[in-house]
Amino acid sequence: MRGAHIAYTMSDSNAYPGGGDKQRSTWRIGLFECFSATDSGFACCCAYWCCAPCTWSIAMRAAGIEGSEVVFAAHVLQNALPKTEYPSSSNTASSIANVARVWQAVKVRRNLYRKLYGTNFPESDLDGYCYHCFCPVCAYIQEVDAVMAYYAENKKKRLVYGSFPRCAQLYFADTGHVVSADSITFAEEASGTNAPLIIARM
């Protein structure tokens, strides 16, 4: 699942590595290419080590993708419930919360992909379930990177992770303003393609 297909046009070769008149129609990085993620480094590591679901949810809400709050809440609930060695109501509730978290995360992943690259989603729900069940942090990083790359390639501006202890928050690098809910929106502006472009409201 490397970013090698064609969809939205990158507006400037200097805006982002791999720019120019090339086009993108899938994730910029593969599922296990976390060290190649946008703004990878200490702040990125802290963001996903301390609160990966929170970092991911902030980015998804900033891009206007609904449902990430459910994933975050289910993750908190799952970890808050006590675990026991034997079957119990708390173990059952934890399992239900995990299933809800994963399936909602898959829905968010699909909706993000469609906004960024069009409607031809190449993965099955089972693929997405496996990604968010067995390696959720890798999936989170891939999806947040897609938003950050899209913004950089089309607006020639960067989104970066905050410094500790605000590392779960994203910032506009040029202004230092916090990325908030719906601060990045999508509009169909690309010529010759159905893929939308990001417009940042700052």
Beta strands, then each sheet from edge to edge (+ up, - down):
strand 1: 8-9
strand 2: 23-24
strand 3: 159-161
strand 4: 170-172
strand 5: 184-187
strand 6: 197-200
sheet 1: 1+ 2-
sheet 2: 3+ 4-
sheet 3: 5+ 6-
end
